[in-house]
Amino acid sequence: MTDFFRIPVWVGISVLGWGLLVGVSAEEISQQVVERIAFGSCGSQNKPQPIWDEIVKARPELFLAIGDNIYGDTTDMEVLQAKYAELGAKPGYQALRKTCPILATWDDHDYGVNDGGAGYSRKVESQQIMLDFYGVPADSPRRKRAGVYESWRFGPEGKRVQIILLDLRYFRSWAAKDTRSAEEKARLNLVGWYVPNQDPAATVLGADQWDWLEAQLRLPADLRITGSSTQVIASEKGMESWGNFPLERKRLYDLIGRTGANGVVFISGDVHFSEISRTNEGPYPLFDFTSSGLTNSHPGWAAAVNPHRVSPIAYAEPNFGLLRIDWDAPAPAVTMETRTLTGSVAISQKILLGDLKKK
């Protein structure tokens, strides 16, 4: 059966043309050309959320909710449902739902437990509550398989965007704790709690999701926006990231090369600030655009070490990410922008799609 995202029934066909679009799964292609994609993470339902107004003003054609979409942190599923309902009642969020489709994955707090992984006791129930909130149909494969990962493709050949949203919680092994003293970590400008886990049995995605991801990367696409709830490239801070599982991160980079998947760009959240990181460890330059958070920010964490940062700053105020794709330029490109509470651009980075290919 097809995994459709749901457009609210009250949206007319005049809203950005999206009323004409029923929805697509990874195996299907919508011919709708996508040029503006917004995303965000780390929005507390207990706080005012004025940033939704600026997101709506940015006129996104898709919004990607990539984790910590609420702060659930509970094993009581009635409490979790109530916290989703708080988000759903926000006027700004309701306005966004009327503007464009919302595609979602989760991170730890909306999963149900801080820094949680495969051992969370209510993950089966939490998955269904999350899918209920985002209107995923009852016959969707996401209802029947473990984990909330999924992908979608939009646009004709030559202008095709693939959205891949990963699940970094359901299957993930526990990260290795950093036992160094607070004083030693402060001297090293580290703010986190973890060190790399070198166990070859440790996993981030789990076997089934790895197989699924390989299949998705083999599908034709010109730009692949790959949502990871935690940072992919930056890892020296000691916070949660793919760097806590270096063998898994190498597997990810190698998979991109082995499948010949051009156009991969990572988006991530979690850390309560925004930055752009780059690595040359992949088959071509890989970028990770971090936007966090919609309500929660932390200047102290933004000051931590990241030798991979290519943005001139790390922006530590409420923000969202905007990806603007120029398909019609002589050299098609995607521009990453960190947008602020006033709609101004705090960080901007242009990437030519032609550079996102193995030479």
C-alpha positions in Angstrom: 0.0 0.0 0.0 1.1 3.6 -0.6 2.4 5.7 2.3 0.6 9.0 1.7 1.2 12.2 3.7 -2.1 13.8 4.5 -3.1 17.3 3.4 -5.8 18.6 5.8 -9.2 18.3 4.2 -9.9 22.0 4.7 -7.1 23.0 2.4 -8.4 24.2 -1.0 -6.7 23.5 -4.3 -5.5 27.1 -4.5 -3.0 26.8 -1.6 0.3 26.8 -3.4 -1.1 24.2 -5.7 -0.7 21.5 -3.1 -4.4 20.6 -3.0 -3.8 19.0 -6.4 -1.1 16.7 -4.9 -2.5 13.6 -3.3 0.9 12.3 -2.0 3.7 10.0 -2.8 5.7 7.2 -1.2 9.3 6.4 -1.9 8.2 4.1 -4.7 6.2 6.8 -6.5 7.0 10.2 -7.9 4.9 13.4 -7.8 5.6 15.7 -10.7 5.2 18.7 -8.4 8.5 20.7 -8.6 9.7 21.6 -5.1 11.8 24.8 -4.6 11.3 25.8 -1.0 11.7 23.4 1.9 11.6 24.6 5.5 12.6 22.4 8.5 13.0 22.7 12.2 13.6 20.9 15.5 13.5 21.4 19.3 10.1 23.1 19.8 8.7 22.9 23.4 5.0 22.8 23.4 5.1 24.5 26.8 6.5 27.7 25.4 5.2 30.4 23.0 6.0 29.5 19.4 6.0 32.8 17.4 8.5 31.3 14.9 5.6 29.5 13.1 4.5 32.9 11.8 7.9 33.5 10.1 7.9 30.0 8.7 4.6 30.6 7.1 5.8 33.9 5.7 8.8 32.0 4.1 6.2 30.2 1.8 7.6 26.7 2.1 6.2 24.0 -0.1 7.1 21.3 2.5 8.0 21.5 6.2 10.2 18.8 7.7 9.8 18.2 11.4 13.0 16.4 12.2 12.9 15.7 15.9 12.1 17.0 19.4 8.9 18.2 17.8 7.5 18.1 21.3 9.1 17.4 24.7 7.3 14.3 25.8 9.7 12.5 28.1 7.3 10.0 29.5 6.2 6.4 29.6 2.6 7.5 30.1 1.0 7.5 26.7 -1.9 9.7 27.8 0.6 12.3 28.8 2.4 12.0 25.4 -0.9 12.4 23.5 -1.7 15.5 25.6 1.6 17.1 24.8 1.1 16.5 21.0 -2.3 18.1 21.5 -0.7 21.2 23.0 1.4 21.5 19.8 -1.6 20.9 17.6 -3.5 23.7 19.3 -0.9 26.4 18.6 -2.4 28.9 16.2 0.9 29.3 14.4 1.2 25.5 13.9 -2.4 25.3 12.6 -1.5 28.1 10.1 1.5 26.0 8.9 -0.7 22.9 8.4 -2.9 25.0 6.1 0.2 26.2 4.2 2.0 23.0 3.2 2.4 19.3 4.0 4.3 18.4 7.2 6.6 15.4 7.0 8.1 14.2 10.3 10.5 12.0 12.1 11.4 12.1 15.8 14.4 12.5 18.1 14.6 11.5 21.8 12.2 13.8 23.6 9.2 13.1 21.3 10.3 9.4 21.1 9.7 9.5 24.9 13.0 9.4 26.8 16.0 11.8 26.9 18.9 10.3 24.8 16.8 7.2 24.4 17.5 4.3 22.1 16.3 0.7 21.4 15.6 0.1 25.1 12.8 2.5 25.5 9.9 0.5 26.9 7.0 2.2 25.2 8.4 2.7 21.7 5.7 0.6 20.0 2.9 2.7 21.5 4.8 6.0 21.0 5.3 5.2 17.3 1.5 4.9 16.7 0.8 8.1 18.7 3.3 10.0 16.6 1.9 8.7 13.3 -1.6 9.5 14.5 -0.6 13.1 15.2 0.9 13.6 11.7 -2.1 12.0 10.0 -0.4 8.9 8.6 -3.1 6.6 7.1 -3.9 3.3 8.8 -2.8 1.3 5.8 0.7 2.9 5.7 3.7 0.7 5.9 4.9 3.0 8.7 2.0 1.6 10.8 3.2 -2.0 10.3 7.0 -1.9 10.5 9.2 -0.9 13.5 10.5 2.6 13.3 9.1 5.9 11.8 11.6 6.3 8.8 10.2 7.0 5.4 11.1 8.8 2.1 9.3 10.7 -0.6 10.2 12.0 -4.1 9.0 15.1 -5.9 9.5 16.5 -9.4 10.4 15.3 -12.9 13.8 14.0 -14.0 16.3 16.8 -13.7 14.4 18.5 -10.9 13.7 15.6 -8.6 14.0 16.0 -4.8 14.1 13.0 -2.6 13.2 13.5 1.1 14.7 10.8 3.4 13.8 11.0 7.1 15.7 8.6 9.2 14.8 7.1 12.6 17.8 7.4 14.9 16.0 6.1 18.1 14.0 2.9 17.6 17.0 0.7 16.9 19.9 2.6 18.3 22.5 1.1 20.7 23.3 3.0 23.8 26.2 5.5 23.5 29.4 5.2 25.5 29.6 7.5 28.5 32.4 10.0 28.8 33.9 9.5 32.3 36.2 12.5 32.2 35.8 15.2 34.9 33.8 18.3 34.2 37.1 20.3 34.6 38.9 18.2 32.0 36.1 18.5 29.5 35.9 22.3 30.1 39.6 22.6 29.2 38.9 20.8 25.9 35.9 22.9 25.2 33.6 19.8 25.3 30.0 20.2 26.4 28.6 16.7 25.9 28.5 13.4 27.7 29.6 10.7 25.3 32.7 9.2 23.6 32.9 7.1 20.4 31.6 3.6 20.7 33.9 1.4 18.7 31.9 -1.8 19.2 31.3 -3.3 15.7 27.9 -4.6 16.9 26.7 -1.2 17.9 24.1 0.3 15.5 22.3 3.6 14.8 19.8 2.5 12.2 19.4 -1.2 12.7 19.6 -3.9 10.0 16.2 -3.4 8.4 16.5 0.4 8.2 20.0 0.1 6.7 18.6 -2.2 4.0 15.8 0.2 3.3 18.2 3.2 3.1 20.3 1.4 0.5 17.2 0.8 -1.6 16.2 4.5 -1.3 19.7 5.8 -2.3 19.5 3.6 -5.5 16.4 5.4 -6.6 16.9 8.3 -9.2 17.0 11.8 -7.7 18.9 15.0 -8.3 18.9 16.3 -4.7 18.5 14.1 -1.6 17.5 16.0 1.6 18.4 13.5 4.3 17.0 14.2 7.7 19.0 13.0 10.7 17.6 14.1 14.1 21.2 14.4 15.5 24.3 15.8 13.8 26.0 13.7 11.2 29.3 15.4 10.6 30.1 17.5 13.8 30.9 15.2 16.7 33.8 16.6 18.7 31.4 18.3 21.2 30.7 15.0 22.9 26.9 15.5 22.4 24.7 13.0 20.8 25.7 12.5 17.1 26.7 10.0 14.5 30.2 10.5 15.7 29.4 8.5 18.8 29.2 5.5 16.5 32.1 6.1 14.1 31.8 2.7 12.4 28.1 3.4 11.6 29.0 6.9 10.2 31.7 5.4 8.0 29.1 2.9 6.8 26.8 5.8 5.9 29.4 7.6 3.9 30.5 4.4 2.2 26.9 3.6 1.3 26.5 6.9 -0.4 29.5 6.1 -2.5 28.6 2.5 -3.2 25.1 3.2 -4.4 26.3 6.1 -6.6 23.8 8.4 -4.8 24.5 11.9 -6.0 23.0 15.0 -4.3 23.0 14.0 -0.7 22.6 16.9 1.8 22.1 16.2 5.5 19.8 18.3 7.7 19.9 17.8 11.5 18.7 19.3 14.8 19.1 18.5 18.5 21.8 20.8 19.6 19.8 24.1 20.2 21.7 26.2 17.7 22.3 26.4 14.0 25.5 25.8 12.0 26.7 24.2 8.7 29.3 21.5 8.7 31.3 19.9 5.9 33.4 16.8 5.5 35.4 15.4 2.6 35.2 11.8 4.0 32.4 10.9 1.6 32.5 10.3 -2.2 32.0 14.1 -2.6 31.8 17.0 -0.2 29.0 16.3 2.3 27.2 19.1 4.1 25.2 18.9 7.3 22.8 21.9 7.9 21.8 22.0 11.5 18.8 24.0 12.6 17.8 23.9 16.3 15.7 25.0 17.9 12.3 26.4 17.1 12.0 27.5 20.8 15.1 26.2 22.6 18.5 27.7 22.2 21.8 27.4 24.1 24.7 29.8 23.4 27.0 27.7 25.6 26.6 24.6 23.4 27.1 26.7 20.3 30.5 27.8 21.6 31.8 24.2 21.7 34.4 22.9 19.3 33.5 21.9 15.7 36.4 21.9 13.3 34.0 20.9 10.5 32.0 24.2 10.7 31.9 26.1 7.5 29.3 28.7 8.5 30.8 31.9 9.8 28.9 31.6 13.0 26.9 29.2 15.1 23.5 30.9 15.7 22.1 30.3 19.1 18.7 31.9 19.1 15.4 30.5 18.0 15.6 29.6 14.3 14.4 27.4 11.4 16.1 26.2 8.3 15.1 27.0 4.8 16.4 25.3 1.6 15.9 27.3 -1.6 16.5 25.3 -4.7 17.2 27.1 -8.0 16.5 24.5 -10.7 16.6 27.0 -13.6 20.0 28.5 -13.0 22.8 27.7 -15.5 24.3 25.7 -12.6 21.4 24.5 -10.4 22.0 25.1 -6.7 20.6 24.8 -3.2 20.9 27.6 -0.8 20.8 26.8 2.9 19.5 29.6 5.1 19.1 29.9 8.9 16.1 32.1 9.5 15.5 34.0 12.7 12.4 35.0 14.7 12.2 38.2 12.6 12.7 36.4 9.3 16.2 37.7 8.8 19.0 35.4 7.4 21.6 34.6 10.1 23.5 32.0 8.0 23.6 31.4 4.3 25.5 28.8 2.2 25.0 28.1 -1.5 25.9 24.7 -2.9 26.1 23.8 -6.5 24.3 20.5 -7.2 27.1 19.7 -9.7 29.5 19.5 -6.8 27.4 16.8 -5.1 28.6 14.1 -7.4 31.4 11.6 -7.3 34.2 12.8 -9.5 
